[in-house]
C-alpha cells in the first residue's frame, strides 16, 4: 500500500433500486466494462469493486445488487450484500432513475440510510431522458424525504455531469493510502469477470424467455501451450429448467453460437489475447433456492 502526502482515497458504495444505471455508471467511470449491463432488473449479483486512480486520489467504487424484496435465497443474498456494504464505506451514492417516480423501493432505501453517519449523495441518473424543468421537482421531492450531503444529476450513458460528480466525491474523501496499483481497475479475478460477460450475453439475447435463473461457471482457463497469445476458456451455463436449456442452445445450436461469439469479443478485449471459447448448458433444478449451489456458483456470504 503506497502512502502519498495529501493523497485522498476511500470506498464508495453505489446503492439504489434495480435498473437505475449503477453498472452503466461504474463502467463509464472506470472506462471499461467490469460490471455487466442489462435492462433487466437485478443484473448485478455480487458487489463489484471498480478502482479509479487519479493524480491525487483513488476511488474504490462498490456496485451493489439493486435493493428489492427477495423472492428466493439468491435474492436474500443480494439484498444482504447491499446492506453490508453500507457499513464499510466512506461515502454512499444513492442513485435514482429520473424517469421513474419516487416509489416504495426508494422509501425503503432512504429509511435504511437514515441510521448511517456516512455522507449520502443523491445521484439522479438518466437526466438525458427528461425535460430539464422536471429535474427541480424530482430534487425537491427527494430532499423533502431526506437531508443529502450533495445532490448531483447525471447521465451515466451520455457522460453528462459525471466529471462534476467525481470532483465532488474527491472533496469528501479522507486522506489515505493508494490501496491498488495505478493500472488496476477492479479487485475481481478475471475468472469472475469472464463469467459475468458470458451471463450478460445470455440476458441480452434471450430477453424475457430466460429470466435470472442463469449462472455461469468457468470450468477452465488456460494459455495455449504452443502460443502464449491464445487463451482457451471452457464454461458451463447453468439453468433451472429443460425448456430454458433448449432456448439457450437454440435451433441447431444457433443461440449458443451467438452467445459465444459476442462473449468472446468482450473476453478478448479484457485479456488482450485471442480466445477460444467453449460453452455447455446444464440444468440444475431450483438452484437459486439451494445454498450449496449458490456457494458452488460463487455467491459466498462469508466473502462479504
C-alpha positions as CSV (number, residue, x, y, z in Angstrom):
1,X,0.0,0.0,0.0
2,X,1.5,3.3,-1.1
3,X,1.5,6.4,1.1
4,X,1.4,9.8,-0.6
5,X,1.3,13.1,1.3
6,X,-2.0,14.9,0.5
7,X,-3.3,11.8,-1.4
8,X,-7.0,11.0,-0.8
9,X,-8.6,7.6,-1.0
10,X,-11.8,5.9,0.0
11,X,-14.6,3.4,-0.6
12,X,-17.8,4.5,-2.3
13,X,-21.0,2.4,-2.3
14,X,-23.4,2.8,-5.2
15,X,-26.9,1.8,-4.0
16,X,-30.3,2.1,-5.5
17,X,-33.3,0.2,-6.8
18,X,-32.7,-2.3,-9.6
19,X,-32.1,-0.9,-13.1
20,X,-31.3,2.7,-12.1
21,X,-28.0,2.5,-14.0
22,X,-25.4,1.7,-11.3
23,X,-23.4,-0.7,-13.6
24,X,-23.5,1.8,-16.5
25,X,-22.1,4.5,-14.2
26,X,-19.4,2.2,-12.9
27,X,-18.3,1.2,-16.4
28,X,-18.3,4.9,-17.5
29,X,-16.1,5.9,-14.6
30,X,-13.6,3.1,-14.9
31,X,-13.5,3.4,-18.7
32,X,-14.0,-0.3,-19.5
33,X,-16.6,-3.0,-18.8
34,X,-16.3,-4.6,-15.4
35,X,-20.0,-4.7,-14.5
36,X,-22.5,-6.3,-16.8
37,X,-25.3,-4.2,-18.2
38,X,-28.8,-5.3,-19.0
39,X,-32.2,-3.6,-19.0
40,X,-33.4,-6.4,-16.8
41,X,-33.5,-5.7,-13.0
42,X,-31.1,-7.4,-10.6
43,X,-28.4,-8.0,-13.1
44,X,-25.6,-7.4,-10.5
45,X,-25.4,-10.3,-8.0
46,X,-22.1,-9.7,-6.3
47,X,-20.6,-6.4,-5.2
48,X,-18.1,-5.4,-7.8
49,X,-15.2,-3.1,-6.9
50,X,-14.1,-0.7,-9.6
51,X,-10.9,1.3,-8.9
52,X,-10.4,4.8,-10.3
53,X,-7.0,6.3,-9.7
54,X,-6.4,9.9,-10.4
55,X,-3.5,12.2,-9.9
56,X,-4.3,12.9,-6.2
57,X,-6.9,10.4,-5.3
58,X,-8.1,6.8,-5.6
59,X,-11.8,6.0,-5.5
60,X,-12.9,2.4,-4.9
61,X,-16.5,2.0,-6.1
62,X,-18.7,-0.8,-4.9
63,X,-21.6,-1.6,-7.3
64,X,-24.2,-3.4,-5.2
65,X,-27.2,-5.5,-6.3
66,X,-30.3,-3.5,-6.5
67,X,-32.3,-3.4,-3.3
68,X,-35.6,-5.3,-3.8
69,X,-38.0,-7.6,-2.0
70,X,-36.3,-11.0,-2.2
71,X,-38.2,-14.0,-3.7
72,X,-35.6,-16.7,-3.2
73,X,-32.3,-17.4,-1.4
74,X,-30.3,-15.7,-4.2
75,X,-32.4,-12.6,-3.7
76,X,-31.9,-12.7,0.0
77,X,-28.1,-13.0,-0.6
78,X,-28.2,-10.0,-3.0
79,X,-30.0,-7.7,-0.5
80,X,-27.7,-8.8,2.4
81,X,-24.7,-7.9,0.3
82,X,-26.1,-4.4,-0.5
83,X,-26.8,-3.7,3.2
84,X,-23.4,-4.9,4.4
85,X,-21.5,-2.6,2.1
86,X,-23.1,0.4,3.8
87,X,-21.1,-0.3,7.0
88,X,-17.7,-0.3,5.4
89,X,-17.6,2.7,3.1
90,X,-16.6,6.4,3.3
91,X,-19.4,7.7,1.0
92,X,-22.7,6.4,-0.3
93,X,-24.1,7.3,-3.7
94,X,-27.9,6.7,-3.6
95,X,-28.8,6.5,-7.3
96,X,-32.3,7.0,-8.7
97,X,-33.8,7.0,-12.2
98,X,-35.1,10.4,-13.3
99,X,-37.7,8.6,-15.4
100,X,-39.3,6.7,-12.5
101,X,-41.4,8.2,-9.8
102,X,-40.2,8.0,-6.2
103,X,-41.6,4.6,-5.1
104,X,-41.7,2.2,-2.1
105,X,-38.2,0.9,-3.0
106,X,-36.7,4.3,-2.8
107,X,-38.5,5.0,0.5
108,X,-37.1,1.7,1.9
109,X,-33.6,2.6,0.9
110,X,-33.9,6.1,2.5
111,X,-35.2,4.5,5.7
112,X,-32.1,2.3,5.7
113,X,-29.8,5.3,5.1
114,X,-31.3,7.4,7.9
115,X,-29.2,5.5,10.5
116,X,-25.9,6.0,8.8
117,X,-23.3,8.6,9.7
118,X,-21.7,8.2,6.3
119,X,-22.3,11.1,3.9
120,X,-25.0,10.3,1.3
121,X,-25.2,11.8,-2.2
122,X,-28.4,11.7,-4.2
123,X,-27.4,10.9,-7.7
124,X,-30.2,11.4,-10.2
125,X,-29.3,9.4,-13.3
126,X,-30.8,9.3,-16.8
127,X,-31.4,13.1,-16.9
128,X,-30.9,12.9,-20.7
129,X,-34.4,11.2,-20.8
130,X,-36.3,14.0,-19.1
131,X,-37.2,17.7,-19.7
132,X,-34.8,20.0,-17.6
133,X,-37.9,21.6,-16.0
134,X,-38.8,18.3,-14.4
135,X,-35.5,18.0,-12.6
136,X,-36.2,20.6,-9.9
137,X,-39.4,18.8,-9.0
138,X,-37.5,15.5,-8.6
139,X,-34.8,17.1,-6.4
140,X,-37.5,18.8,-4.2
141,X,-39.4,15.5,-3.8
142,X,-36.3,13.6,-2.6
143,X,-35.0,16.5,-0.5
144,X,-38.3,16.6,1.3
145,X,-37.7,13.0,2.5
146,X,-34.0,13.1,3.4
147,X,-31.2,15.5,4.0
148,X,-28.5,14.7,1.4
149,X,-24.9,15.9,1.6
150,X,-25.0,16.6,-2.1
151,X,-27.4,16.3,-5.0
152,X,-25.8,15.6,-8.4
153,X,-27.9,15.0,-11.6
154,X,-26.0,12.9,-14.2
155,X,-26.4,10.8,-17.3
156,X,-24.2,7.8,-16.9
157,X,-24.9,6.7,-20.5
158,X,-24.0,10.1,-22.1
159,X,-21.4,11.0,-19.5
160,X,-23.2,14.3,-18.6
161,X,-22.0,15.8,-15.3
162,X,-20.1,12.6,-14.4
163,X,-16.8,14.6,-14.0
164,X,-18.5,17.0,-11.7
165,X,-19.7,14.1,-9.5
166,X,-16.2,12.7,-9.4
167,X,-14.7,16.1,-8.3
168,X,-17.4,16.4,-5.6
169,X,-16.6,12.8,-4.4
170,X,-12.9,13.7,-4.1
171,X,-13.7,16.6,-1.8
172,X,-15.4,14.3,0.7
173,X,-12.7,11.6,0.7
174,X,-10.3,11.4,3.6
175,X,-6.5,11.5,3.2
176,X,-5.3,7.9,2.8
177,X,-3.1,5.4,1.0
178,X,-3.2,4.2,-2.6
179,X,-4.8,0.8,-2.0
180,X,-4.3,-0.6,-5.5
181,X,-1.7,-0.1,-8.3
182,X,-2.4,2.7,-10.7
183,X,-3.3,0.5,-13.6
184,X,-5.7,-1.8,-11.6
185,X,-9.4,-1.2,-12.3
186,X,-11.0,-4.0,-10.3
187,X,-10.3,-6.4,-7.4
188,X,-12.2,-9.2,-9.0
189,X,-10.3,-12.0,-10.7
190,X,-10.5,-12.4,-14.4
191,X,-12.4,-15.7,-14.0
192,X,-15.3,-13.8,-12.3
193,X,-15.4,-11.0,-15.0
194,X,-15.4,-13.6,-17.8
195,X,-18.3,-15.5,-16.3
196,X,-20.2,-12.2,-16.0
197,X,-19.5,-11.3,-19.6
198,X,-21.0,-14.6,-20.7
199,X,-24.0,-14.2,-18.5
200,X,-24.6,-10.7,-19.9
201,X,-24.8,-12.1,-23.4
202,X,-27.4,-14.8,-22.3
203,X,-29.6,-12.0,-20.8
204,X,-29.1,-9.8,-23.9
205,X,-30.0,-12.4,-26.5
206,X,-32.7,-14.5,-24.7
207,X,-34.6,-11.5,-23.4
208,X,-37.7,-12.4,-21.4
209,X,-37.6,-16.1,-22.4
210,X,-34.9,-17.0,-19.9
211,X,-35.2,-14.9,-16.6
212,X,-32.5,-14.7,-14.0
213,X,-32.3,-18.4,-13.4
214,X,-28.9,-18.3,-15.2
215,X,-25.5,-18.8,-13.7
216,X,-22.2,-19.2,-15.5
217,X,-19.4,-21.4,-14.1
218,X,-15.9,-21.2,-15.6
219,X,-14.6,-24.8,-15.8
220,X,-11.2,-23.9,-17.1
221,X,-9.0,-21.0,-18.4
222,X,-5.6,-21.9,-19.8
223,X,-3.0,-20.4,-22.1
224,X,-2.2,-22.4,-25.2
225,X,1.0,-24.4,-24.8
226,X,2.2,-23.5,-28.3
227,X,1.0,-19.9,-28.4
228,X,1.1,-17.7,-25.3
229,X,-1.2,-15.2,-27.0
230,X,-4.1,-17.7,-27.2
231,X,-6.4,-18.5,-24.3
232,X,-8.8,-21.4,-24.1
233,X,-11.9,-20.8,-21.9
234,X,-14.4,-23.5,-21.1
235,X,-17.6,-22.5,-19.3
236,X,-21.0,-24.0,-18.4
237,X,-24.2,-22.0,-18.4
238,X,-26.5,-23.3,-15.6
239,X,-30.3,-23.0,-15.9
240,X,-33.2,-24.4,-13.8
241,X,-35.4,-26.0,-16.5
242,X,-35.0,-28.1,-19.6
243,X,-37.1,-25.6,-21.6
244,X,-34.5,-22.9,-20.7
245,X,-31.7,-25.2,-21.9
246,X,-33.5,-25.5,-25.2
247,X,-33.8,-21.8,-25.6
248,X,-30.2,-21.1,-24.8
249,X,-28.9,-23.8,-27.2
250,X,-31.4,-22.6,-30.0
251,X,-32.2,-24.3,-33.3
252,X,-29.2,-26.3,-34.4
253,X,-27.1,-24.6,-31.6
254,X,-27.6,-21.2,-33.2
255,X,-28.3,-19.3,-30.0
256,X,-25.4,-20.8,-28.1
257,X,-23.1,-19.9,-31.0
258,X,-24.3,-16.3,-31.0
259,X,-23.8,-16.0,-27.2
260,X,-20.3,-17.4,-27.6
261,X,-19.4,-15.0,-30.5
262,X,-20.4,-11.9,-28.6
263,X,-18.9,-13.0,-25.3
264,X,-15.6,-14.0,-27.0
265,X,-15.2,-10.4,-28.3
266,X,-15.5,-8.9,-24.9
267,X,-13.3,-11.5,-23.3
268,X,-10.6,-10.9,-25.9
269,X,-10.7,-7.1,-25.1
270,X,-10.4,-8.0,-21.4
271,X,-7.5,-10.4,-21.8
272,X,-5.8,-8.8,-24.8
273,X,-5.4,-12.2,-26.3
274,X,-7.1,-14.4,-28.9
275,X,-9.7,-16.5,-27.2
276,X,-11.2,-19.9,-28.0
277,X,-14.5,-20.2,-26.0
278,X,-16.3,-23.5,-25.5
279,X,-19.8,-23.3,-23.9
280,X,-22.0,-26.0,-22.5
281,X,-25.5,-25.8,-21.0
282,X,-26.6,-27.8,-17.9
283,X,-29.9,-28.0,-16.0
284,X,-29.7,-27.7,-12.2
285,X,-33.3,-27.5,-10.9
286,X,-34.2,-24.7,-8.5
287,X,-30.5,-23.8,-7.9
288,X,-31.4,-20.3,-6.7
289,X,-33.0,-21.7,-3.6
290,X,-30.2,-24.2,-2.7
291,X,-27.4,-22.8,-0.5
292,X,-24.9,-25.5,-1.8
293,X,-25.4,-24.5,-5.4
294,X,-25.3,-20.8,-4.6
295,X,-21.8,-21.4,-3.0
296,X,-20.7,-23.5,-5.9
297,X,-21.7,-20.8,-8.3
298,X,-19.7,-18.1,-6.5
299,X,-22.3,-16.5,-4.2
300,X,-20.5,-16.8,-0.8
301,X,-21.7,-14.7,2.1
302,X,-18.5,-15.2,4.0
303,X,-16.7,-13.1,1.4
304,X,-18.9,-10.1,2.2
